[in-house]
């Protein structure tokens, strides 16, 4: 009899969790454009934009995978979190990293950073974004000095 009750409780809990959407935080669509000194970042193809929770601004969430997007040939990026489009709402520090092989003839040579080092690291970046539903066009655009 106890096994029957336990099984029923587990099944009921699972059903309630699935109905409530316990698949993690809801995600907000995030797309933007990376530019350098207000000009398109054509060098940035294949670079990444990563959103790190900004603890100082109150985003204390932890994620198994951070929101990240790949920069295309036009400088555009779209974030996804854990393979799903979007990012959880909250304050973020944004790191932009674009690298190229140090020896153009050897794609396996040590990579060099093409963007400024400060904004390619979450610990030192000055780029901050607030992810929220209904953000204005261009809210997630990033303009770099280098």
C-alpha positions as protocol buffer text, in pm:
chain_id: "A"
residue {
  index: 1
  type: UNK
  ca { x: 0 y: 0 z: 0 }
}
residue {
  index: 2
  type: UNK
  ca { x: 284 y: 246 z: 82 }
}
residue {
  index: 3
  type: UNK
  ca { x: 444 y: 186 z: -259 }
}
residue {
  index: 4
  type: UNK
  ca { x: 116 y: 268 z: -427 }
}
residue {
  index: 5
  type: UNK
  ca { x: 88 y: 598 z: -236 }
}
residue {
  index: 6
  type: UNK
  ca { x: 452 y: 685 z: -305 }
}
residue {
  index: 7
  type: UNK
  ca { x: 411 y: 611 z: -677 }
}
residue {
  index: 8
  type: UNK
  ca { x: 94 y: 818 z: -689 }
}
residue {
  index: 9
  type: UNK
  ca { x: 264 y: 1111 z: -512 }
}
residue {
  index: 10
  type: UNK
  ca { x: 562 y: 1098 z: -749 }
}
residue {
  index: 11
  type: UNK
  ca { x: 337 y: 1082 z: -1055 }
}
residue {
  index: 12
  type: UNK
  ca { x: 121 y: 1368 z: -927 }
}
residue {
  index: 13
  type: UNK
  ca { x: 426 y: 1582 z: -845 }
}
residue {
  index: 14
  type: UNK
  ca { x: 569 y: 1520 z: -1190 }
}
residue {
  index: 15
  type: UNK
  ca { x: 240 y: 1612 z: -1357 }
}
residue {
  index: 16
  type: UNK
  ca { x: 214 y: 1935 z: -1155 }
}
residue {
  index: 17
  type: UNK
  ca { x: 575 y: 2024 z: -1237 }
}
residue {
  index: 18
  type: UNK
  ca { x: 525 y: 1966 z: -1610 }
}
residue {
  index: 19
  type: UNK
  ca { x: 200 y: 2161 z: -1611 }
}
residue {
  index: 20
  type: UNK
  ca { x: 369 y: 2452 z: -1431 }
}
residue {
  index: 21
  type: UNK
  ca { x: 655 y: 2457 z: -1682 }
}
residue {
  index: 22
  type: UNK
  ca { x: 938 y: 2341 z: -1459 }
}
residue {
  index: 23
  type: UNK
  ca { x: 1174 y: 2315 z: -1756 }
}
residue {
  index: 24
  type: UNK
  ca { x: 1385 y: 2607 z: -1631 }
}
residue {
  index: 25
  type: UNK
  ca { x: 1343 y: 2983 z: -1654 }
}
residue {
  index: 26
  type: UNK
  ca { x: 1139 y: 3132 z: -1935 }
}
residue {
  index: 27
  type: UNK
  ca { x: 1354 y: 3280 z: -2209 }
}
residue {
  index: 28
  type: UNK
  ca { x: 1329 y: 3623 z: -2370 }
}
residue {
  index: 29
  type: UNK
  ca { x: 1434 y: 3660 z: -2737 }
}
residue {
  index: 30
  type: UNK
  ca { x: 1766 y: 3845 z: -2761 }
}
residue {
  index: 31
  type: UNK
  ca { x: 1932 y: 3957 z: -3083 }
}
residue {
  index: 32
  type: UNK
  ca { x: 2167 y: 4242 z: -3152 }
}
residue {
  index: 33
  type: UNK
  ca { x: 2448 y: 4367 z: -3366 }
}
residue {
  index: 34
  type: UNK
  ca { x: 2817 y: 4406 z: -3287 }
}
residue {
  index: 35
  type: UNK
  ca { x: 2991 y: 4712 z: -3427 }
}
residue {
  index: 36
  type: UNK
  ca { x: 3331 y: 4874 z: -3382 }
}
residue {
  index: 37
  type: UNK
  ca { x: 3337 y: 5250 z: -3341 }
}
residue {
  index: 38
  type: UNK
  ca { x: 2982 y: 5264 z: -3482 }
}
residue {
  index: 39
  type: UNK
  ca { x: 3082 y: 5073 z: -3799 }
}
residue {
  index: 40
  type: UNK
  ca { x: 2980 y: 4716 z: -3887 }
}
residue {
  index: 41
  type: UNK
  ca { x: 3214 y: 4457 z: -3741 }
}
residue {
  index: 42
  type: UNK
  ca { x: 3280 y: 4262 z: -4061 }
}
residue {
  index: 43
  type: UNK
  ca { x: 3584 y: 4096 z: -3902 }
}
residue {
  index: 44
  type: UNK
  ca { x: 3366 y: 3941 z: -3635 }
}
residue {
  index: 45
  type: UNK
  ca { x: 3230 y: 3639 z: -3824 }
}
residue {
  index: 46
  type: UNK
  ca { x: 3247 y: 3344 z: -3592 }
}
residue {
  index: 47
  type: UNK
  ca { x: 3305 y: 3551 z: -3281 }
}
residue {
  index: 48
  type: UNK
  ca { x: 3085 y: 3502 z: -2977 }
}
residue {
  index: 49
  type: UNK
  ca { x: 2875 y: 3719 z: -2750 }
}
residue {
  index: 50
  type: UNK
  ca { x: 2823 y: 3572 z: -2403 }
}
residue {
  index: 51
  type: UNK
  ca { x: 2588 y: 3711 z: -2136 }
}
residue {
  index: 52
  type: UNK
  ca { x: 2712 y: 3654 z: -1778 }
}
residue {
  index: 53
  type: UNK
  ca { x: 2475 y: 3719 z: -1486 }
}
residue {
  index: 54
  type: UNK
  ca { x: 2559 y: 4059 z: -1328 }
}
residue {
  index: 55
  type: UNK
  ca { x: 2557 y: 3973 z: -958 }
}
residue {
  index: 56
  type: UNK
  ca { x: 2631 y: 4335 z: -862 }
}
residue {
  index: 57
  type: UNK
  ca { x: 2310 y: 4441 z: -1041 }
}
residue {
  index: 58
  type: UNK
  ca { x: 2104 y: 4174 z: -866 }
}
residue {
  index: 59
  type: UNK
  ca { x: 2116 y: 3882 z: -1113 }
}
residue {
  index: 60
  type: UNK
  ca { x: 2222 y: 3598 z: -885 }
}
residue {
  index: 61
  type: UNK
  ca { x: 2086 y: 3324 z: -1111 }
}
residue {
  index: 62
  type: UNK
  ca { x: 2310 y: 3033 z: -1200 }
}
residue {
  index: 63
  type: UNK
  ca { x: 2276 y: 2850 z: -1527 }
}
residue {
  index: 64
  type: UNK
  ca { x: 2418 y: 2518 z: -1644 }
}
residue {
  index: 65
  type: UNK
  ca { x: 2488 y: 2701 z: -1972 }
}
residue {
  index: 66
  type: UNK
  ca { x: 2524 y: 3075 z: -2020 }
}
residue {
  index: 67
  type: UNK
  ca { x: 2332 y: 3264 z: -2288 }
}
residue {
  index: 68
  type: UNK
  ca { x: 2561 y: 3276 z: -2592 }
}
residue {
  index: 69
  type: UNK
  ca { x: 2538 y: 3372 z: -2958 }
}
residue {
  index: 70
  type: UNK
  ca { x: 2764 y: 3345 z: -3262 }
}
residue {
  index: 71
  type: UNK
  ca { x: 2834 y: 3661 z: -3461 }
}
residue {
  index: 72
  type: UNK
  ca { x: 2752 y: 3631 z: -3832 }
}
residue {
  index: 73
  type: UNK
  ca { x: 2913 y: 3804 z: -4131 }
}
residue {
  index: 74
  type: UNK
  ca { x: 2692 y: 4112 z: -4078 }
}
residue {
  index: 75
  type: UNK
  ca { x: 2782 y: 4146 z: -3710 }
}
residue {
  index: 76
  type: UNK
  ca { x: 2445 y: 4009 z: -3596 }
}
residue {
  index: 77
  type: UNK
  ca { x: 2402 y: 3765 z: -3310 }
}
residue {
  index: 78
  type: UNK
  ca { x: 2109 y: 3581 z: -3153 }
}
residue {
  index: 79
  type: UNK
  ca { x: 2138 y: 3436 z: -2803 }
}
residue {
  index: 80
  type: UNK
  ca { x: 2042 y: 3087 z: -2699 }
}
residue {
  index: 81
  type: UNK
  ca { x: 2057 y: 2926 z: -2357 }
}
residue {
  index: 82
  type: UNK
  ca { x: 2103 y: 2553 z: -2329 }
}
residue {
  index: 83
  type: UNK
  ca { x: 2022 y: 2514 z: -2697 }
}
residue {
  index: 84
  type: UNK
  ca { x: 1694 y: 2706 z: -2668 }
}
residue {
  index: 85
  type: UNK
  ca { x: 1651 y: 3053 z: -2826 }
}
residue {
  index: 86
  type: UNK
  ca { x: 1666 y: 3346 z: -2586 }
}
residue {
  index: 87
  type: UNK
  ca { x: 1801 y: 3433 z: -2242 }
}
residue {
  index: 88
  type: UNK
  ca { x: 1642 y: 3452 z: -1897 }
}
residue {
  index: 89
  type: UNK
  ca { x: 1537 y: 3804 z: -1797 }
}
residue {
  index: 90
  type: UNK
  ca { x: 1785 y: 3993 z: -1579 }
}
residue {
  index: 91
  type: UNK
  ca { x: 2099 y: 4207 z: -1569 }
}
residue {
  index: 92
  type: UNK
  ca { x: 2408 y: 4083 z: -1752 }
}
residue {
  index: 93
  type: UNK
  ca { x: 2772 y: 4162 z: -1817 }
}
residue {
  index: 94
  type: UNK
  ca { x: 2843 y: 4104 z: -2186 }
}
residue {
  index: 95
  type: UNK
  ca { x: 3167 y: 3956 z: -2315 }
}
residue {
  index: 96
  type: UNK
  ca { x: 3249 y: 3976 z: -2687 }
}
residue {
  index: 97
  type: UNK
  ca { x: 3528 y: 3754 z: -2811 }
}
residue {
  index: 98
  type: UNK
  ca { x: 3657 y: 3742 z: -3167 }
}
residue {
  index: 99
  type: UNK
  ca { x: 3978 y: 3555 z: -3243 }
}
residue {
  index: 100
  type: UNK
  ca { x: 4186 y: 3465 z: -3546 }
}
residue {
  index: 101
  type: UNK
  ca { x: 4489 y: 3239 z: -3590 }
}
residue {
  index: 102
  type: UNK
  ca { x: 4815 y: 3422 z: -3519 }
}
residue {
  index: 103
  type: UNK
  ca { x: 4948 y: 3272 z: -3844 }
}
residue {
  index: 104
  type: UNK
  ca { x: 4684 y: 3311 z: -4119 }
}
residue {
  index: 105
  type: UNK
  ca { x: 4840 y: 3020 z: -4310 }
}
residue {
  index: 106
  type: UNK
  ca { x: 4801 y: 2787 z: -4010 }
}
residue {
  index: 107
  type: UNK
  ca { x: 4443 y: 2769 z: -3875 }
}
residue {
  index: 108
  type: UNK
  ca { x: 4572 y: 2575 z: -3572 }
}
residue {
  index: 109
  type: UNK
  ca { x: 4821 y: 2842 z: -3463 }
}
residue {
  index: 110
  type: UNK
  ca { x: 4770 y: 3019 z: -3132 }
}
residue {
  index: 111
  type: UNK
  ca { x: 4464 y: 3245 z: -3161 }
}
residue {
  index: 112
  type: UNK
  ca { x: 4494 y: 3620 z: -3113 }
}
residue {
  index: 113
  type: UNK
  ca { x: 4212 y: 3836 z: -2983 }
}
residue {
  index: 114
  type: UNK
  ca { x: 4077 y: 4083 z: -3240 }
}
residue {
  index: 115
  type: UNK
  ca { x: 3861 y: 4271 z: -2991 }
}
residue {
  index: 116
  type: UNK
  ca { x: 3977 y: 4468 z: -2692 }
}
residue {
  index: 117
  type: UNK
  ca { x: 4085 y: 4237 z: -2414 }
}
residue {
  index: 118
  type: UNK
  ca { x: 3885 y: 4421 z: -2148 }
}
residue {
  index: 119
  type: UNK
  ca { x: 3546 y: 4353 z: -2309 }
}
residue {
  index: 120
  type: UNK
  ca { x: 3625 y: 3993 z: -2401 }
}
residue {
  index: 121
  type: UNK
  ca { x: 3631 y: 3885 z: -2035 }
}
residue {
  index: 122
  type: UNK
  ca { x: 3328 y: 3881 z: -1802 }
}
residue {
  index: 123
  type: UNK
  ca { x: 3541 y: 3994 z: -1507 }
}
residue {
  index: 124
  type: UNK
  ca { x: 3655 y: 4316 z: -1678 }
}
residue {
  index: 125
  type: UNK
  ca { x: 3389 y: 4400 z: -1937 }
}
residue {
  index: 126
  type: UNK
  ca { x: 3219 y: 4738 z: -1921 }
}
residue {
  index: 127
  type: UNK
  ca { x: 2931 y: 4625 z: -2142 }
}
residue {
  index: 128
  type: UNK
  ca { x: 2609 y: 4570 z: -1949 }
}
residue {
  index: 129
  type: UNK
  ca { x: 2264 y: 4477 z: -2079 }
}
residue {
  index: 130
  type: UNK
  ca { x: 1924 y: 4423 z: -1918 }
}
residue {
  index: 131
  type: UNK
  ca { x: 1731 y: 4137 z: -2076 }
}
residue {
  index: 132
  type: UNK
  ca { x: 1357 y: 4203 z: -2054 }
}
residue {
  index: 133
  type: UNK
  ca { x: 1046 y: 4125 z: -2252 }
}
residue {
  index: 134
  type: UNK
  ca { x: 950 y: 4393 z: -2501 }
}
residue {
  index: 135
  type: UNK
  ca { x: 1294 y: 4556 z: -2523 }
}
residue {
  index: 136
  type: UNK
  ca { x: 1328 y: 4831 z: -2783 }
}
residue {
  index: 137
  type: UNK
  ca { x: 1495 y: 4762 z: -3117 }
}
residue {
  index: 138
  type: UNK
  ca { x: 1871 y: 4795 z: -3077 }
}
residue {
  index: 139
  type: UNK
  ca { x: 1861 y: 4734 z: -2701 }
}
residue {
  index: 140
  type: UNK
  ca { x: 2109 y: 4449 z: -2732 }
}
residue {
  index: 141
  type: UNK
  ca { x: 2345 y: 4611 z: -2983 }
}
residue {
  index: 142
  type: UNK
  ca { x: 2709 y: 4626 z: -2877 }
}
residue {
  index: 143
  type: UNK
  ca { x: 2955 y: 4893 z: -2990 }
}
residue {
  index: 144
  type: UNK
  ca { x: 3325 y: 4821 z: -2926 }
}
residue {
  index: 145
  type: UNK
  ca { x: 3626 y: 5052 z: -2935 }
}
residue {
  index: 146
  type: UNK
  ca { x: 3834 y: 4779 z: -3101 }
}
